[in-house]
Amino acid sequence: MSVLISGALINGAGVPMAGCKIYLDALVNTSEVVTESFAVIETDAAGQYAFEAQKGKYTVHIKQKNGPKCCVGDISVYDDSKPGTLNDFLTALDEGDLKPDVVKRFEEMVAQAQQSAEAAAESEQQAGQHVADAQQIKSDCETLADNVQQNTNAVEENTQRVEQLASEVGLHAGQVQQGVQNVTDAVKKAQQAAKNSADSATDSKNSADNAALSEQNAQKHAQKAEQHEQQTKQYAQDAATAAESAENAKGEIDEILDGGYLKIKNNFQEIVDAGPSALAQAQWNLQISGVKNKQVIATPYTWPSRTEYEQRVHLPLAGAYGFGYTFEDKSQGRINLNEGYTGSWWSQWVKPGRYYVTTSDKQYLTPDGGTYGVVDALWLNGSGYNDASKVLKILAFYDNDGYLHIGRRAGQSNGSISWRKLASLSDVRAMLYSYIYNNYNREWRDPELGGLILASYQGTADGDTNIKVSRGQTYPGSRLAPVAIECPFTPSGTYAATPRFYITGCKSKSLPGTYISLSGAPTTYSDQAFVALFMRIA
């Protein structure tokens, strides 16, 4: 029997996944399919699909155009499965998804209930045996009582005989001695009978005590049997409760999956906000080692002292020290900068965290960066300010071109961000090359900002007799001119050669902008031009 699976595949942006291939790989043998067999279904232009799935268990892969083949999960199709979408089958739960501890607890309770039932049956059997013993002892007591009564009757008969013999003494004087002897014998017999009667009474009392003790034991075993029966009922009730908990857990998982989100956002923070009692109870319930009596830090404003830090008296949560801050504003960490809301103004109040930033013009964030990217905001709150605008901040901007820009925002109301772009070795090479290749002056290739050039400094003015070049000093480009160097050579060998410098007069060709000298000596003066290495800085 097959089950219809149909629907439409859409991506996270809600766009139909047209031409997407769905692969079903059989995982087990059934009466309809064999393991390792597979089927391929392709969605139409609207991302829709429909196919009859045979009973079995399958692994599901999908492959979009120009994309890799990805596993999205397993599905199970049963005889009583209802038609639905592929998402319904992927998110459906089976017995394997139940929490293992719940199932284990349920099995333990069932085993305990079985043991209690067996113990109750055994106790009931023992109670019946004790009742039978008590009835036997009762019968023995009745027999002993009859014996006592017979001995008592014998004593009365002997007493009557003694009286008769005493009467005969007076009538038969000659037979006195014999009568006395008979009386003595009769008395001894009476005493023995009385002793036998007393012993029988003692045996009767002991038998009665044993009967009472047996009856008490029977009552105890009956009570124990009743307790086992009650415990069995309790275990059965606990097993039913565990089953209900397992069903509730399954329902909660279904609700979470159907809702498409997890319901745990900021739960621990809510416990903290509820007060110390709620936090202490949560710590006790969770049995968190080392958490009890800790002082909670959940904001970037609280910084412990050195002593508190060494004693480990704090428990940092999300947001402490500026890490893991949870955005509760409507922007959810998405910032749009513009002319009226620039990066300098935003960074004055920004809290620690990671932000997705866009801007209509890069000048509103960093002039050398892109128009969108991610900004990591860090606080350097060594003074422990409670006012965000007074805290020194370090910003790391990852722009859409892959460059990293580091910014520093001082805690001043009128402050701005000072940015520094980090460059790689290839960036530096490209930068130096661009200073030459992109120059508009194709003949002389005048250096652009940051460019290097070997030039001759020809004094402050024509006729200057105290010309010198000092490393680190700035010089106007109007008094600098290009230099060429020649020297004799032969195609082979190593030899000494005297170079010759060709100096261009600054009246014929000078350099644009301002330069800083990278070589030179402050103690050397001359009325001739000095050749040095210069970098254009303006």
MOUR-V716284 format. One line per field, one symbol per residue. ss: DSSP state (@ for helix, = for strand, . for the rest). burial: # if it has 9 or more other C-alpha atoms within 8 Angstrom, else .. Layout:
ss = ???
burial = ???
This chain:
ss = .=======.=.....=....======...........=====.....=======.========.....=========......=.@@@@@@...@@@..@@@@@@@@@@@@@@@@@@@@@@@@@@@@@@@@@@@@@@@@@@@@@@@@@@@@@@@@@@@@@@@@@@@@@@@@.@@@@@@@@@@@@@@@@@@@@@@@@@@@@@@@@@@@@@@@@@@@@@@@@@@@@@@@@@@@@@@@@@@@@@@@@@@@@@@@@@@@@@@@.......@@@@@@@..@@@@@@@@@@@........===........@@@@@@..===...@@@...........=====..=.@@@@@@@...=======..@@@.......=========.......@@@.========....======.......======..@@@@@@@@@@@@@..............======.........=......===@@@=======.............====..........====........=...=======..
burial = ..########.....##############...###.....#########...############.........####......###..##.......#...##.##..##.###.##.###.##.###.##.##..##.##..##.##..##.##..##..#..##..#......#..#..##..##.##..##.##..##.##..##.###.##.###.##.###.##.###.##.##..##.##..##...#.##.............##.#...###.###.......#...#######.....##...###########.#.......#.#.##..########..#########..#.###..###########.#...#..#############..#########...#.#.#.#......#...#.###..#.....###############....#..#####...#########...................##.#..###.#########....##.#########.
